[in-house]
């Protein structure tokens, strides 16, 4: 038997068994002492899992937008009076803006304008869902928007140039219009125009809130049609004061300076629109970097808030262990009298506080995982329990338990053996 194994069997193992026995003898007190650690660890795990779920959803959405893309969104006026004021300066986004951008912005690999609107009526009638939104775009939108066609095909350049009455349905739009039937080859009537369905798009990541100028929208509940089909065949459904186009998607070449391109794009449109401020430029690359910074800050704040519960739990451990020192004064005196050293007494009490912290940490992790799953089911939120949150919560709980248990242990070790033996 090695000296290390001998030391474990002769010193630590008996003290570990003694510590477990002391805690088992006061079950209720031990449980109440653990509660602070349990709830603190559960709060850290649950809060970080909720935050991680929300952040991952937003970051997946931003990555789907494309880190080499720039998006120009028309900014809708708050009311008719504000719109008329804007129209005195700017006619809104237009095909002229698109031509100016293509002529002056370098390193563009793909571009698509967009005309978006919600139909007043559609046939077949949507079942169990909202009215799909129509996107008039160019064929290049598939590459820019990372759009995958799950069935059929996307429309081609010839069809786009001829304003052909063809459409590609988003996943949710296909389900609400045709249920489980195959929609490819069928027809949909949008307002008064018939369009033949030639394809179904694959699933897209969707967020429930606005993201940096991009309106919250179910990106699966869309109907894609050629841009000129939207303008010429469906224009009568639009207000005369609406923008000629309401979005421009640009994909830059690999290695292009995205922030510089975004600044130049903003300058070009500011001049063309005479400073009307009727557009927003979204750079997914900058959004992604900002979102990662926000995630780190959010995690630090959540840990700081949840650590208050752990701090309270640590104070509870210190309080109970101080009471235990007072209660076991004669026991400490006997151990010192028969040869126990100060470090032996310190180790004995630290073992007990470590057992409490470890047990509370494990129970807190289980409770935190359960809470995050329950919140995800009841609130419909995306929650992700990460290894980082578990390790962080568990590590902090053990550290706090040891730190707050150190003072009672040192105080116990410094008791005078003779005085302790005569303590009643």
Secondary structure, 3 states (H helix, E strand, C coil): CCHHHHHHHHHHHHHHHHHHHHHHHCHHHHHHHHHHHHHHHHHHHHHHHHHHHHHHHHHHHHHHHCCCEEEEEECCCCCHHHHHHHHCCCCCCCHHHHHHHHHHCCCEEEEEEEEEEECCCEECCCCCCCCCEEEEECCCHHHHCCCCEEEECCCCHHHHHCCCCEEEECHHHHHHHHCCCCCCCCEEEECCEEEEEEEEECCCCCCCCCECCECCCCCCCEEEEEHHHHHHHHHHHCCCCCCCCCEEEEEECCCCCHHHHHHHHHHHHHHHCCCCCCEEEEEHHHHHHHHHHHHHHHHHHHHHHHHHHHHHHHHHHHHHHHHHHHHCHHHHHHHHHCCCCHHHHHHHHHHHHHHHHHHHHHHHHHHHHHHHHHHHHHHCCCCCCCHHHHHHHHHHHHHHHHHHHHHHHHHHHCCCHHHHHCCC
